[in-house]
Amino acid sequence: MSALLDGDLSGASRMAGVSLSEYFVTDRARWLWQFRLDQMAADPGRARWMVRQAVVGDKGRVVGHAGFHGPPDESGMVEIGYSIAPDFRRQGYARSTLIELLRRAAAETSVTTVRATISPDNVASLATIAGFGFVEAGEQWDEEDGLELVFEVPARRVSPA
């Protein structure tokens, strides 16, 4: 993440062992890398819950990034986050990424609830979570993203319809 934050795409790709695209050094992505690095500096134990590349296929194609916003809170809730590069959208990669995040959350005994927060205007993400049992639990204001709808699902009930 530090290399990506510095704009060193080739160095970051070398360290990650996969070829990363320009999508990983956009202003939005760099904001995320800085935010996550600050979180990990404050609490190194958070690292295993943070963002990773979303890789598909035997050729290691990187289609985006995904992870959790942090470890489970005191009630066992984790929030998921994922982003698919524009060239790979509308091909099922977001759904596959969501399935993997839900699988990982369900495998952790400390996780009881999975949360997703989505802008009401983000039709694609709203469609992606449909069929996974998410229930709208309210809304919140995010300083970076604005109004978000809050959805939750029990961690052990995460099979797609």
MARLUM-843336 format. One line per field, with one value per atom (N, C-alpha, C): atom name; x, z, y. Coordinates in pm, 1 decimal. Each point is the difference from the previous one (the first is absolute). Layout:
residues N
a = (CA  ...)
c1 = (X  ...)
c3 = (Z  ...)
c2 = (Y  ...)
***
This chain:
residues 161
a = (N  CA  C  N  CA  C  N  CA  C  N  CA  C  N  CA  C  N  CA  C  N  CA  C  N  CA  C  N  CA  C  N  CA  C  N  CA  C  N  CA  C  N  CA  C  N  CA  C  N  CA  C  N  CA  C  N  CA  C  N  CA  C  N  CA  C  N  CA  C  N  CA  C  N  CA  C  N  CA  C  N  CA  C  N  CA  C  N  CA  C  N  CA  C  N  CA  C  N  CA  C  N  CA  C  N  CA  C  N  CA  C  N  CA  C  N  CA  C  N  CA  C  N  CA  C  N  CA  C  N  CA  C  N  CA  C  N  CA  C  N  CA  C  N  CA  C  N  CA  C  N  CA  C  N  CA  C  N  CA  C  N  CA  C  N  CA  C  N  CA  C  N  CA  C  N  CA  C  N  CA  C  N  CA  C  N  CA  C  N  CA  C  N  CA  C  N  CA  C  N  CA  C  N  CA  C  N  CA  C  N  CA  C  N  CA  C  N  CA  C  N  CA  C  N  CA  C  N  CA  C  N  CA  C  N  CA  C  N  CA  C  N  CA  C  N  CA  C  N  CA  C  N  CA  C  N  CA  C  N  CA  C  N  CA  C  N  CA  C  N  CA  C  N  CA  C  N  CA  C  N  CA  C  N  CA  C  N  CA  C  N  CA  C  N  CA  C  N  CA  C  N  CA  C  N  CA  C  N  CA  C  N  CA  C  N  CA  C  N  CA  C  N  CA  C  N  CA  C  N  CA  C  N  CA  C  N  CA  C  N  CA  C  N  CA  C  N  CA  C  N  CA  C  N  CA  C  N  CA  C  N  CA  C  N  CA  C  N  CA  C  N  CA  C  N  CA  C  N  CA  C  N  CA  C  N  CA  C  N  CA  C  N  CA  C  N  CA  C  N  CA  C  N  CA  C  N  CA  C  N  CA  C  N  CA  C  N  CA  C  N  CA  C  N  CA  C  N  CA  C  N  CA  C  N  CA  C  N  CA  C  N  CA  C  N  CA  C  N  CA  C  N  CA  C  N  CA  C  N  CA  C  N  CA  C  N  CA  C  N  CA  C  N  CA  C  N  CA  C  N  CA  C  N  CA  C  N  CA  C  N  CA  C  N  CA  C  N  CA  C  N  CA  C  N  CA  C  N  CA  C  N  CA  C  N  CA  C  N  CA  C  N  CA  C  N  CA  C  N  CA  C  N  CA  C  N  CA  C  N  CA  C  N  CA  C  N  CA  C  N  CA  C  N  CA  C  N  CA  C  N  CA  C)
c1 = (82.7  -82.7  86.4  112.1  89.7  52.1  37.1  48.0  -110.8  -121.5  -112.5  -26.7  8.8  -19.4  102.8  121.6  106.7  -9.2  -97.6  -15.3  92.8  65.0  93.8  -74.6  -67.9  -82.3  83.6  113.5  81.8  58.5  43.2  51.6  -107.6  -118.5  -112.0  -37.8  0.4  -31.5  103.0  126.6  106.8  -21.0  -28.3  -19.1  -123.3  -105.4  -124.9  7.2  91.2  12.2  -104.5  -66.8  -99.9  13.2  -52.5  5.5  -118.9  28.9  -104.6  -18.4  -123.5  -31.2  2.2  -15.4  -6.5  -113.2  -98.8  -112.4  47.7  114.6  54.2  75.8  16.8  69.1  -84.8  -131.4  -89.1  -4.9  -49.8  -11.6  -84.9  -109.7  -89.8  72.1  74.9  74.3  108.5  70.5  105.2  -57.2  -118.5  -65.5  -20.2  -48.0  -24.6  128.9  107.7  127.3  47.8  -9.2  43.1  -85.6  -130.8  -92.8  30.9  18.1  28.5  138.0  99.2  132.8  -4.7  -76.7  -15.3  -67.2  -101.4  -68.0  97.0  79.5  92.6  113.7  42.7  102.9  -51.7  -127.8  -60.0  -23.7  -26.3  -27.9  43.6  127.0  51.8  -82.5  -74.6  -83.0  -113.1  -29.0  -106.0  41.2  129.1  53.0  -68.0  -24.7  -58.2  -142.4  -63.9  -138.3  -7.0  111.4  -0.5  -12.1  -0.8  -20.9  107.8  -42.9  88.5  -39.4  85.1  -36.1  -106.3  -91.3  -97.1  57.6  43.9  68.7  -88.9  -9.9  -80.6  80.5  -36.2  58.0  140.9  44.2  133.0  111.9  -34.7  101.0  18.8  -75.0  15.9  -47.1  -108.2  -53.7  -55.3  47.4  -46.6  -113.4  -119.8  -118.3  -42.9  61.5  -36.4  60.3  -64.2  47.4  -119.2  23.6  -108.2  57.6  -85.0  42.1  -104.1  43.7  -85.2  49.4  -88.0  39.1  81.4  4.8  76.7  -45.9  58.1  -41.7  -141.0  -58.0  -134.7  -3.7  -110.0  -15.5  -44.4  -31.7  -35.4  -124.8  -84.2  -119.6  20.5  120.1  29.2  -31.1  -21.6  -33.3  126.5  4.3  103.8  -69.2  65.2  -52.3  87.8  -65.0  73.1  13.5  100.6  18.6  65.2  -43.6  59.9  -16.1  91.2  -6.0  60.1  -74.3  44.4  40.2  114.7  49.5  -100.8  -15.2  -100.3  5.0  118.5  11.1  -58.4  -20.9  -46.1  -141.4  -65.4  -134.7  -101.1  -111.9  -111.8  40.3  95.2  44.8  -8.7  -63.7  -16.1  111.1  99.6  111.8  -38.9  -88.2  -43.1  -73.4  -85.4  -73.4  97.2  96.8  99.5  81.4  33.4  75.5  -83.4  -126.8  -90.0  -10.9  -14.7  -7.9  124.5  115.6  124.4  6.9  -38.8  -0.8  -95.8  -116.6  -97.7  50.2  66.5  58.4  104.7  85.4  103.7  -61.0  -103.0  -64.9  -64.1  -66.4  -67.7  99.0  122.1  101.8  59.5  -25.0  54.1  -104.1  31.7  -97.1  -35.7  86.6  -27.4  -95.2  -28.6  -88.0  -143.0  -92.1  -140.8  -84.2  42.9  -77.0  92.2  -47.4  73.8  -82.3  67.0  -65.7  54.7  -89.6  37.9  -67.4  74.2  -58.4  14.1  -111.9  -4.8  -77.9  50.2  -72.1  -132.5  -107.4  -128.8  1.4  96.9  12.5  82.4  64.6  88.3  -81.1  -69.0  -89.9  75.7  121.4  77.1  31.0  44.4  30.4  -125.2  -107.8  -126.5  -42.8  17.8  -34.1  95.0  126.8  98.0  -36.6  -45.5  -30.4  -136.9  -83.3  -133.8  14.8  -82.7  2.9  93.2  66.5  91.1  -57.6  -124.6  -63.5  23.6  64.8  22.2  -133.4  -13.2  -119.4  41.9  -77.1  31.8  -20.9  104.9  -1.7  -0.3  0.2  -0.5  82.1  40.4  85.8  98.6  103.8  102.6  59.4  66.0  71.5  148.5  65.4  143.5  68.6  100.1  69.2  60.9  42.6  61.9  -102.9  -102.0  -92.3  -140.2  -32.9  -134.0  -98.8  -127.3  -105.2  23.1  -10.2  13.4  -114.1  -50.5  -95.6  81.0  -44.8  69.7  -77.0  69.6  -58.2  78.3  -70.1  66.5  -57.8  83.4  -40.1  75.7  -64.2  73.7  116.0  113.9  120.1  -14.2  -79.1  -12.1  -113.3  -67.3  -109.4  32.6  108.3  51.9  8.4  -96.5  1.5  -84.9  49.7  -75.3  -125.2  -101.3  -124.3  13.1)
c3 = (0.0  0.0  0.0  67.5  1.5  -139.6  -74.6  -136.8  -86.8  15.4  -77.3  38.0  127.1  47.2  -62.4  -19.2  -63.2  -152.5  -55.8  -144.5  -69.0  77.6  -54.6  -36.4  -112.8  -43.1  -28.3  -65.3  -31.5  126.7  94.2  126.6  80.3  3.5  72.2  -65.2  -132.1  -71.5  32.1  2.5  33.6  140.6  96.2  138.7  14.7  -73.8  9.4  -77.6  -94.1  -80.1  -109.8  -28.4  -107.8  -68.2  -121.4  -74.3  38.2  60.8  40.3  -108.3  -16.9  -103.6  57.3  -87.7  38.3  98.7  2.9  92.9  144.8  28.4  135.5  39.5  -93.2  33.1  -33.3  -13.5  -17.5  130.7  -5.8  121.7  105.1  -42.6  92.9  66.0  -80.4  54.1  96.8  -36.5  88.9  132.3  -3.9  125.4  86.0  -60.1  73.7  57.1  -79.3  49.9  121.0  -5.4  113.2  123.3  -20.6  109.7  66.1  -80.5  55.0  65.0  -59.0  62.6  135.9  10.4  128.5  101.8  -42.9  89.8  49.6  -90.2  37.6  87.4  -21.9  85.3  142.6  12.4  132.5  67.8  -77.8  56.1  -101.3  9.0  -96.5  -9.0  102.4  -1.8  -101.8  -49.1  -99.4  -139.1  -22.1  -134.5  -71.1  68.1  -69.8  -44.7  51.0  -37.5  -112.4  -36.3  -94.8  -145.3  -85.0  -143.8  -64.9  -99.5  -79.6  -146.8  -87.7  -141.6  -21.8  -91.0  -42.3  -124.8  13.3  -108.0  -46.5  -130.3  -55.6  -102.4  -13.7  -104.0  28.9  -78.7  20.2  -49.3  -73.9  -47.6  98.2  109.9  101.3  -43.9  -75.9  -45.0  120.8  20.0  110.5  -51.7  56.3  -49.0  91.8  116.1  94.0  136.2  102.5  136.6  92.3  109.3  92.4  137.5  99.6  135.3  99.8  122.4  109.9  47.1  59.1  51.1  126.9  55.6  120.7  61.7  114.3  67.4  55.6  46.5  56.8  118.5  9.4  115.6  120.9  110.7  123.8  -13.1  -98.4  -19.7  -107.2  -59.0  -101.8  -142.1  -22.2  -133.2  -76.8  -127.2  -92.5  -117.8  -52.3  -119.4  -118.0  -110.1  -121.1  -91.6  -83.8  -102.8  -121.0  -117.4  -121.7  -111.7  -93.8  -115.6  -119.2  -107.7  -121.7  -102.9  -62.8  -101.1  -115.1  -56.2  -105.3  -114.1  -43.2  -111.4  31.8  128.9  40.9  57.3  -1.3  55.9  -92.0  60.6  -70.4  -61.8  66.4  -45.1  112.0  111.3  111.4  103.4  -19.2  94.8  135.6  2.2  129.3  79.2  -64.4  67.6  52.7  -80.3  43.7  117.1  -5.2  108.4  127.0  -12.5  114.8  60.6  -82.4  49.2  81.3  -48.7  71.7  133.0  1.2  125.9  101.0  -46.1  89.4  50.6  -85.1  40.6  108.8  -21.1  99.7  132.2  -5.8  123.4  73.8  -72.3  61.7  63.9  -51.6  53.2  131.9  32.9  123.8  111.0  104.5  107.3  72.1  -4.7  68.9  -77.9  -126.0  -83.2  8.6  37.3  7.6  -107.4  -43.8  -95.2  -104.8  -124.1  -109.1  -44.8  -11.3  -38.8  -134.7  -78.6  -125.7  1.5  -32.5  -10.3  -145.1  -56.0  -143.8  -24.0  -87.5  -40.9  -62.8  30.0  -61.3  -152.3  -54.1  -144.6  -67.3  79.4  -55.2  -33.0  -111.7  -42.6  -15.5  -52.3  -21.8  131.8  100.9  128.6  70.9  -12.8  58.7  -64.4  -130.7  -69.5  40.0  23.8  36.5  131.2  99.6  129.5  2.7  -99.2  -5.0  -6.6  72.4  -0.7  101.5  78.2  102.3  140.3  11.6  130.6  74.9  -63.0  66.0  24.2  117.3  37.7  28.9  -50.7  25.7  148.4  64.1  144.2  34.1  -101.2  24.5  -104.0  37.3  -88.2  85.1  -65.0  69.5  -96.0  58.0  -79.3  11.2  -113.6  -4.7  -51.9  71.2  -39.1  -139.8  -39.5  -131.3  -109.4  31.8  -102.4  5.5  104.5  11.5  58.4  -39.2  51.7  -42.6  96.5  -27.8  67.4  -68.1  58.8  68.0  118.3  77.1  -11.9  -43.3  -13.8  87.4  58.0  82.4  -28.5  24.7  -12.5  107.2  61.5  93.5  -72.6  66.1  -64.2  -42.4  66.9  -32.7  -98.0  -47.4  -95.9  -128.7  -63.3  -109.8  -132.5  -25.3  -129.0  -100.2  -121.6  -100.9  -42.1  -36.1  -47.9  -143.3)
c2 = (-119.8  119.8  125.1  -6.6  116.7  31.3  -104.4  21.0  59.1  -50.2  54.2  144.9  28.9  136.8  93.7  -51.9  78.0  1.6  -72.4  -4.2  -99.1  -87.2  -97.6  -128.2  3.2  -112.0  -124.1  15.8  -117.8  -60.5  82.5  -52.2  -70.2  57.3  -62.1  -132.1  -4.5  -123.7  -107.8  38.8  -95.1  -56.0  88.9  -43.6  -88.3  30.1  -75.8  -131.7  -8.8  -121.5  -11.3  110.1  6.0  135.2  8.0  125.5  88.1  113.2  94.0  105.7  43.5  98.5  141.8  95.6  141.4  27.4  -88.7  14.6  8.3  -58.7  -3.6  126.6  92.0  125.9  122.3  -19.9  114.9  79.9  120.7  80.8  -69.9  -60.8  -70.9  -118.0  -75.9  -113.7  47.7  106.2  50.8  47.5  59.9  37.9  -124.5  -109.3  -123.8  -56.9  -2.5  -55.0  78.9  132.5  81.9  -27.7  -6.0  -26.3  -134.1  -105.0  -133.2  -6.3  64.3  2.6  69.3  107.5  68.8  -91.5  -74.1  -93.7  -107.3  -53.8  -106.6  51.8  125.0  58.9  15.3  36.7  17.0  -134.4  -104.8  -132.5  -105.7  -45.8  -97.3  -128.8  -34.7  -119.4  7.2  119.2  17.5  -47.7  -17.4  -24.4  -116.5  -108.8  -116.2  24.5  104.9  31.3  103.4  55.0  111.9  -44.5  97.9  -15.2  -87.1  -75.8  -85.7  13.6  -50.5  -0.9  -106.9  26.5  -100.6  -65.3  -124.4  -71.3  -114.1  -16.4  -109.1  -79.0  -125.8  -84.1  -45.8  -95.4  -56.7  90.9  104.9  94.5  115.8  -0.4  103.1  137.3  6.9  128.8  75.8  121.2  83.4  88.2  -19.6  70.7  114.2  11.1  105.5  -27.3  54.7  -24.5  -18.2  -70.2  -32.6  -29.0  10.7  -33.1  43.8  9.5  43.3  135.7  76.2  131.7  -11.8  -117.8  -26.1  -130.4  -35.9  -123.2  14.5  -109.4  8.2  96.5  74.4  88.7  -82.3  67.4  -70.0  -86.6  27.7  -82.2  -107.9  -6.3  -100.3  42.5  130.0  49.8  37.9  -41.6  46.1  66.6  102.8  66.9  -36.4  -35.6  -36.4  121.2  -5.5  101.1  -65.3  38.8  -54.3  101.5  -6.3  88.4  -74.1  -2.1  -68.4  105.7  -21.3  93.8  10.6  120.0  21.1  -100.9  -42.0  -94.9  -137.6  -29.0  -132.7  -0.3  113.8  7.6  -68.1  -41.3  -63.8  -134.1  -68.1  -131.4  -103.7  36.4  -93.4  2.9  84.9  2.5  58.3  97.4  55.6  -106.9  -73.3  -107.8  -105.9  -40.1  -97.7  52.1  127.1  61.9  2.5  35.4  0.4  -139.6  -101.3  -137.8  -34.8  37.7  -30.6  75.6  126.6  75.3  -62.1  -39.3  -62.4  -135.5  -74.4  -128.1  20.4  98.8  28.8  43.9  83.9  45.8  -116.9  -88.8  -114.0  -97.3  -3.9  -90.6  49.8  124.7  58.8  -11.1  -73.9  -20.2  129.4  98.9  126.9  90.6  -33.9  81.7  -53.4  87.9  -38.3  68.1  118.7  80.4  59.0  1.5  64.4  119.9  113.6  124.5  46.6  57.4  66.4  136.6  104.1  133.6  45.0  45.9  28.1  128.8  83.2  120.3  -41.1  71.8  -34.4  13.6  72.2  17.5  -110.1  -85.3  -101.9  -125.9  6.0  -107.3  -131.6  4.4  -123.1  -70.5  74.0  -63.1  -48.3  74.4  -45.1  -131.9  -11.8  -124.1  -112.6  32.7  -101.8  -68.6  76.5  -62.8  -67.7  28.4  -62.4  -151.6  -70.0  -145.2  -62.3  81.9  -52.4  11.9  42.8  8.6  129.4  96.8  128.3  69.0  60.6  74.1  143.8  95.4  140.5  28.4  53.5  24.0  149.0  86.2  143.3  73.1  119.8  79.8  76.5  48.9  76.6  102.0  98.9  98.8  -28.9  -17.9  -25.5  125.2  47.1  123.5  -9.6  -117.6  -18.5  -28.0  -81.6  -48.3  59.6  76.0  57.0  -99.5  11.6  -86.5  -143.8  -91.4  -142.4  -75.2  -100.5  -92.7  -109.6  -41.3  -102.1  -131.3  -104.7  -132.9  -97.0  -97.8  -100.0  -137.5  -101.2  -139.0  -78.5  -100.9  -85.1  -68.4  -8.7  -53.7  -144.7  -78.0  -141.8  -28.0  104.9  -17.9  74.1  -38.5  80.3  -77.9  -85.7  -69.3  76.3  18.8  75.8  -74.6  78.4  -59.4  -44.0)
***
